[in-house]
Amino acid sequence: MSKDMSYESVMSRKNQIMKDAVRIDYSSFEGKGIAFDYEKMMKEAGYSLEQMIEIQKETGIGNTPLLELKNITKLARKYAPKGKGARIFIKDEASNPSGSFKARRAAISVYHAKKYGYKGVIAATSGNYGAAVASQACMRGLNCIIVQECYDSKGKGQPEIIEKARKCEAYGAEVVQLTVGPELFYTFLKLLEKTGYFNASLYTPFGIAGVETLGYEIAQQMRQKEGRDPDVVVATNAGGGNLTGTARGLIKASASDVQVVGASVNLKGLHMASDEQFNKKSFTTGHTGFGIPFATWPDRSDVPRSAGRPLRYMDRYVTVNQGEVFYMTEALAQIEGLERGPAGNTSLTAAFSLAQELDQDKIIVVQETEYTGAGKHIQPQLTFAKENGVEIKVGNPEEEIVGKNIILPKTPDLIKARELDLIKLKKSYIKNCIKNTEVETISKEDLEFLIEDTNTTEDFVKNVINEIDNNLLS
Ligand SMILES: Cc1ncc(COP(=O)(O)O)c(C=O)c1O
C-alpha cells in the first residue's frame, strides 16, 4: 500500500524520516527536561579535528589565505581617536572550491554520507551551503538535491538566491525552487523519504565540526605570521554554525582568550516568513532575521538538536546596516583589490568600526570572505531593492529604515557596529527553553546545561528562572 503523503501524515513521520536520513540517535544525548549532552553529541557523531583536516584536504578545502587589509586599516585609522585603529586581517574563504566557508561544513556531511553508502544527499537551503553540498557531492560522486525557498507568491526571486540556484545547478545538482511558506520542510521530508538520501543538514555535528578547522587555521596562521593569537575574531552570524565552529576551532588551538564577536546585518522589523516582506531585504543571510531567532532558540533547525549554539561562544554581538555593508563591499574591491560577496563583508563592516575602538597594536580577524557573482553584486541588489519600493540614498546610515530605504554612508566615519544586548538574548533563550519544553521543575542537570549553553553563571540563570516562575527551582 502506498504511503499517505498528506501534509499531516508526512509531518507525523518526521522523526523516523530524520533518523533514517542522518543516522544520529539524538535521544541518546537527551536529558529528562531541558538538558542534553552537547559535548557528547559533538564527540560521538563528529570526527576528530585531524580527521576533518584530512577529509577537507581530499577535496581541496581549507588552508585559505589570511590577508592583511592594510588600506582598510589605514582608512579606519583616519577616523579613529589618536593611537587607535587595530590591524584588520581577513581569511579568504572564497578560495574554497564552492566559494565560501560552507565547503568546510558540506565536506564532512558528504564524506559521511558516502561512507555510509547513501546514493545521494539533500539539503534545504537558499544559501551558499547548497552550492557547497552540490560541489562536494559532485567531487565524491553522489547525487544531490537542493531545496530552496526562493520566490514570493508572484514568482519574484531575490537575485542573490537565484544566483545560488544557478551555482547549485552548475555543479549538477537538482534544485527544487519553492515559494515562501511552510511547504519547504514538507517538501524536504517527502524527498528524503522518497529518495532515501542523506540529510546534509547545516546543523548536524558533522557540519558544525567542519567549521572548526577554520578557527584552528586562523590561530595557526596568525601565530606563523605575527607570533601571536588575534585579539578579536569577527564572524557573520545567522544560524549560528559559522560562529560556533570557528570558536570551537580557536579553543582547540588553545586560543581561548580571543574575543569572539558575532556580526549580523540589521533587518529589524522585516518578517522572514512574510510573502510581502520577503523581497524587501537586500541580504539573504548573515542578518538578524535569522541571527536572533536562532541564537535564542537554536533547536528550531531541521534536526532535533542543533550543533550551532552561538550563545556559548559569543563575547559580543553587533549589527551593521545594509547600506554600510554595500559601502564596505565597494571599499574592499576598490582599495584592497578584493571583490567579495555580502556575507563576509558583513563582519568586515563590523570590524572596520570595532578596529577604531582598539589600540593600533591589536589585531582583528574577519573570519571569512565569500565569492561574489551576478546576483550577489551591489548593482543587482540595489536595482532589485528599488523595484521593490526601497529608496536608495546617500547620507547617515543611522537613519536607515529597514524595508523603506537603504542609506549608503556619505563618509566612512558614519559606519558603526551597534551593540546588541547579549544579556537580553541569553534571558530570552532561557525563557524559550522553559516554554518550549514545558518543564515544571528545573533539575540540577538542566541548570548546569543552561549555564553552559548561555556561558553565564548559576546566579544569572537562577535569577532568570525565578523571574519567570519562582516555583520552577524548588
Ligand atoms: C558566506 C556565509 N557566511 C556566513 C553565514 C552565516 O553562517 P551561520 O548560518 O552558520 O551563522 C552564511 C550562512 O548562510 C554564509 O553563507
The ligand as an SDF file (V2000), in Angstrom:
LIG
                    3D

 16 16  0  0  0  0  0  0  0  0999 V2000
   29.1090   33.0230    3.4080 C   0  0  0  0  0  0  0  0  0  0  0  0
   28.3280   32.8940    4.6670 C   0  0  0  0  0  0  0  0  0  0  0  0
   28.7970   33.4730    5.7800 N   0  0  0  0  0  0  0  0  0  0  0  0
   28.1440   33.3730    6.9760 C   0  0  0  0  0  0  0  0  0  0  0  0
   26.9530   32.6900    7.0700 C   0  0  0  0  0  0  0  0  0  0  0  0
   26.3110   32.5610    8.4250 C   0  0  0  0  0  0  0  0  0  0  0  0
   26.5160   31.2820    8.9170 O   0  0  0  0  0  0  0  0  0  0  0  0
   25.5650   30.6440   10.0380 P   0  0  0  0  0  0  0  0  0  0  0  0
   24.2240   30.4810    9.4260 O   0  0  0  0  0  0  0  0  0  0  0  0
   26.1900   29.3610   10.3810 O   0  0  0  0  0  0  0  0  0  0  0  0
   25.5350   31.5980   11.1850 O   0  0  0  0  0  0  0  0  0  0  0  0
   26.4230   32.0650    5.9340 C   0  0  0  0  0  0  0  0  0  0  0  0
   25.1620   31.3060    6.0390 C   0  0  0  0  0  0  0  0  0  0  0  0
   24.3130   31.3060    5.2490 O   0  0  0  0  0  0  0  0  0  0  0  0
   27.1370   32.1700    4.7020 C   0  0  0  0  0  0  0  0  0  0  0  0
   26.6990   31.5710    3.5930 O   0  0  0  0  0  0  0  0  0  0  0  0
  1  2  1  0
  2  3  1  0
  2 15  2  0
  3  4  2  0
  4  5  1  0
  5  6  1  0
  5 12  2  0
  6  7  1  0
  7  8  1  0
  8  9  2  0
  8 10  1  0
  8 11  1  0
 12 13  1  0
 12 15  1  0
 13 14  2  0
 15 16  1  0
M  END
$$$$
